[in-house]
Amino acid sequence: MSRTKGGFKTTRKHKKILKMAKGYRGTRSKLLKRAHEAVLRAGEHSFEGRRKRAGNMRQLWISRINSALRKHDIMYSRFIDGLKKSKIELNRKMLSELAINDPRAFDAIVEKVKKNL
């Protein structure tokens, strides 16, 4: 049986990796092996970064809610506890948006929570 070469498929695969490595410095964008290593590592870092961003956003929402609660003389942890007791199911993202964009609605929620504490 004669030997077949990978030709088109291999070339296509190599081009794909080199295209993904475009803009990397030095041989990381030119040589296939180095480019493949760089692309794999970049993928790992971007995955980890997405997880970190989610945590950072949650921190931001919590600090926004906390600063909005200061004028009501209530602590964040007690407020969250009161939300659960009063069966108000709003997540932190929505609460922070209300605190910034619609303070009246946020004040109404805080008053309901205060009644249940």
N, C-alpha and C positions, 0 to 999 in steps of 0.2 A: 504494500500500500504506500502510495506516495505521501510525502509530508505536505501538509497545508499550513500556510502562514496566516497569521491573525489579521493582517492587513487593515482593512477598513474599520472593523470593530475596535481594534486596538488603537488605531489613530484617533477615532472618535472619542474613545475613553480618555486618551492622553490630552486631547484638545480641551475636553470638558474640565479636567483638573487644572490645566494651565490657565484656562479662562477664569476659573474660580480664584486662582492665585494672582490674578492680574493686580498690579499695584503693590505687591509685596516687594520688599527690598532684596537686591542682589540676586543670588541664585535661587532664592525661594520663589521667584516668579519665572525662572528660565529653565531650570533642570527639573525633570519629572519627579524624581525621588524626593528631592528637597521640597518641591511644591506640594506633593502629596502629604508629606509630614506637616507642612505649614497649614494646609487646608484642614486636616484632621484636628490639629490643635486649636485652630481658630474656631472650628465648630464646637469644640468642648467649651471654650471660653464664652462663646455667644450663648450657649445653653445655660451656663452658670449665671451669666449676666442677666438673662431673662428672669431667673429665679430671684436674684438679688433685687431687680427692679420692682418686682411684686412686693417684696418686703419693705422697700423704701417708700413705695406709694402708700402702703398701709401705715407706716410711721408718719408720713405727711398728713394723712387723713386724721389720725389720732391727735396730732398736735394742733390741727385746725379746730377740731371739735373741742379740745381742751381749752384753747384760747377763747372760743366762743362761750364756753361754760363759765369762765371766770367771772363775767359780769352777773351771773345768776347765783354766785356763791355755792357752787356744787362741784364736787370733784368728778373727774372722768370715770373712775372706777364705780362710784356710786351711781352715776348716771347710766352706765351700761347695765348695772344690776337692776336699776329701776325700769329700764326699757324692757328687760326680760320679764320682770314682774307684771308690768302693765301690758304685756303681750303685743308690743309694738315691734314689728319685724322690719326694721330698716338697717341696711348694712352701713358700715363706716363711710364708704364712698358717698352714699346718698346723704348721710347726715352732714358730712363736711360740705357738700354742695349746697344743702339747705342753709347751713350756717353762713356761707359766703353770699349766696345769691338771693335767698329768701329768709331774712332774719325773723320776720313775723311768724312764719310757719315753724321755724326752729324754736322760737320762744314758746309757741303753743305746745310743742312736743315737750319742752322742758317743764312747763307747768303741769302737764299730765303726769310726767314722771315724778315730779315732786309730791304730787298727791299720793302716789303709791309707795313712797318711801317711809 
